[in-house]
Amino acid sequence: MRTGFDTEPLLSTFKRFLEFAKLFRKFNEDDWSRLRYKEDFDRIFDMKSEDIQCAESIYAKGRNCAGSMSFLLSSFDDIESFPTITSYIDKLESSWIFGSELLEKVLSDAKSHLPKGVSI
């Protein structure tokens, strides 16, 4: 592994990052794609416009999260983007890892538009 900084002390952590990146890649390429194109997503157009916006927001944020985390977690040795470990950590801190408030808001908004008795 060729890196821009000494990764030896963090090698096991970076190996785990790669495993997480693979999971996020699967979510992005398989799971989210299936939800959009192979499930009943076309029924969304029967919903009220505010309900459509909530469903589309869940899809968009979920797919964006999966794609960006897959890329970021596998980019720790990209010396052009992250010449130091500090620059990599700074990027992680501004990523979806610490963006759970936004995801919680999207989920809360979606829950408020569900019919009684339906949960997610």
N, C-alpha and C positions, 0 to 999 in steps of 0.2 A: 504494500500500500504506500503510495507516494503522496506525501502531504506537505503543506506549507508550514506546519508547526509540529513539534514533537508530540506524537499521539500515543507513544508507548504506554504512559501511565493511564491513558484513557481508552486503551484498545478494546477492553471488554464492553465499555459503555458504547463506543462507536459501533461495535458489532451488533449490539442490541438495537441501536438506532436503525441499522440496515434491516433488521428483522421487522421492526415497526414500519419502516418505509415500504417493505413488501406488502404488509397488511393494508396500509393505506392505498397502495397502488391497486391491490385487488378490490378494495372498496370502490375506488374511482372507476376502474375499467370494467369490473364485473357487476358489482352490486348496484351502484347508482345508475349505471347505464341500463340495467335490467329494470330498475324501478321506473325509469323514464320511458323506455321503449317497449318493454315486454310485459309489463303489468297493465293494469287498467287505468293508466294515466290519462287516456283519452276521455274518460268519464269526468275529468275535471271541468270540462266545458259545460257540464250540466249544473255546476255549482254557482252560487252567488259570487259576484266579482271579488268581494273582500275575502271570501273563503278560498278562491282561486289564488289570490295573492299570498295567502298564508301557505298553501300547499307548494306553490312555486318557490317561495322563500326557503322553505325547508329543503327542497330539492337543490336549489342554487347554493345555499350555504353549505349543505352537506357535501355536495360534489366539489365545491371549491376547497373546503377543508381537507377532504381526502387527497385531492390532487396536489395542493400546495404542501401538505405535510409529507407526502411521499417524496416530493422533490427536495424539500428542505432537510429531512432526516437523512437523505442519502448524499447530501452535498457538503458534508463536513470537511472533505478533503479537496474542495474546489478552491485552490489557492488564489485564483483570480478574483473570486467573489468574497472569499474569507481569508485574507492573508494572515490573520491571527486567530487564536482560539477565542479571544475576547470579541472580535467582530462576529464570529459564528454565534456565540452565546447571545450577543446583543440582538441578532436576527431572530434567534429562537424566542427571546423574550418579547418580541413584537409580533410573534406569529399566533396561530390558532391555539397553541398550547396555553397561552395566557389570555385567550379571547373567549373564555367560557361564558362571560356575561352576555355577549352577543348571542351565543347559541342558546342560552337559557331564555333570553327574550323571545327569540324566534319560536322556541318550543312553547313558551307560555302563551304567545299570541295565537299559535295554532290550536292549543287546547281550548282557548276561549271561543273558538269557532266550531268546535265539535258538537254534534247533537248530544243531548243528555243520554248517559249510559254508554257512550263510546269513549274509549281511552286510548292513549298512545304511550 
